[in-house]
Amino acid sequence: MSSTFQAPKGVKEYVPPQAEVFQAVRAAFAEQARLAGYGYLELPVFEDTNLFKRGVGESTDVVSKEMYTFEDRGGRSLTLRPEFTASVLRAVLEHNLHRQGGLPVKVWTTGPAFRAEAPQAGRYRQFYQLDLEAIGSEDPQVDAETIAIAAGWYRSLGLTRVRLLLNSLGCRECRPAYRALLQDFLRGLDLDEATRARIEINPLRVLDDKRPHVRAQLAGAPLMADHLCAACKAHHDTVRSLLADLGIAWEDTPTLVRGLDYYTRTTYEFDHPLLGAQSGIGGGGRYDGLSEDIGGPELPGIGFGLGLDRTILALEAEGVAFDAAPRCEVFGVALGEEAGRRVFALVAELRRAGVAADLAFGGKRLKGAMKDADRSGARFAVILGERDLAAGEAQVKELATGEQTAVPLTAIVPTLTERLSR
């Protein structure tokens, strides 16, 4: 019988065995970040609402339509984080990480984010992201490094269909002239009132419109790539050259703008063609003016957010058998009260030795306990009855083959550790 209560609509829950894949995929990213020298941040899930209004941009759909905002008991307006970058930068500034020497500050974090969107496959109201940021350097090598870390993670998972889309959005020197040119073009199109209003606030966002009748009219739109200043063009050319040196393929995508206002220069997205409408599985870019926007000093930065949910969907779409660490390698089966106490202690000893071990609870008979052993996924069962206990040994059974041998109790742990290493 199911519970009276259910998870809220638009929330993706992970239960075993998929939850083990979720953890293993996240752990694989943590290792990629560690190898590149990124430290971990643990952040609150809610922030001052103005942080996102100023940091993400009031003209974005995220801020204008999708945030979960509420007043606390003190009358303060708080918002569940819709993304991570603004929160990461706030934490870096608040804790003066940028003043401790050795720029850029290299950090990563993970957890749920929240947007009030229409739920569908791959789009949830509570979704999970892996976020990585490098703050304090304009060096294009930092741009290439972040891309390489994400690409390396996808590769380590066994994904082969991921595409890297790459663009430059210019800077505060060259973008104003392009912005005016784009506005003039867009004002001549047949667009609805909401889109016309967006032209005046942030015309680049119109280029991100996915509606077919709008996309058809955008075919002749001027592109930022054709209007970059010399410094931005040199920066972008260097990033592409560095990616080529690393053997990372990309597709130049001059219409790529992404959905947040703070992006400058390098902008990129990872796309998976088997996921349909929700094919974007991660992306990021440079945000050189964001620190000033939220009241901080001039502090360039670049980073990305990768969708954990969509990455798992991509693994499933490609049929990648991602081997998570086994929940159980050895299963203890006891027949009798005294044997039960000994098996309980033996399982604890195996766990201390780094072996995933479990046991049958509730004084089950042999048949029921062995069914539990099979369901656990363990490679071996350790069976101990009163007669075995008197002989100072236990029966070690390899569940896949049925082969069973008697092993002295004092040798159980080293014997199983050795067999599991084969």
Buried (B, 14 or more C-beta within 10 A) or exposed (E): EEEEEEEEEBBBEBEEEBEBBBEBBBEBBBEBBEEBEBEEBEBEBBBBBEBBBBBBBEBBBBBEEBBBBEEEEEEEEBBBBBBBBBBBBBBBBEEEBBEEEEBBBBBBBBBBBBBBBEBEEBBBBBBBBBBBBBBBBBBBEBBBBBBBBBBBBBEEBEBEEBBBBBBBBBBEEBBEEBBEBBEEBBEEBEBEEEBEEBBEEBBBBBBBBEEEEBEEBBEEBBEBBEBBBEBBBEBBEBBBEBBEEEEBEBEEBBBBBBBBBBBBBBBBBBBBEEBEEBBBBBBBBBBBBBBEBBEBEEBBBBBBBBBBBBBBBBBBBBEBEBEBEBBBBBBBBBBBEBBBEBBBEBBEEBEEEEBBBBBBEEEBEEEEBBEBBEEBBBBBBBBBBEEBBEEEBBBBBBBEEEEEEEBEBEEBBEBBBEBBEE
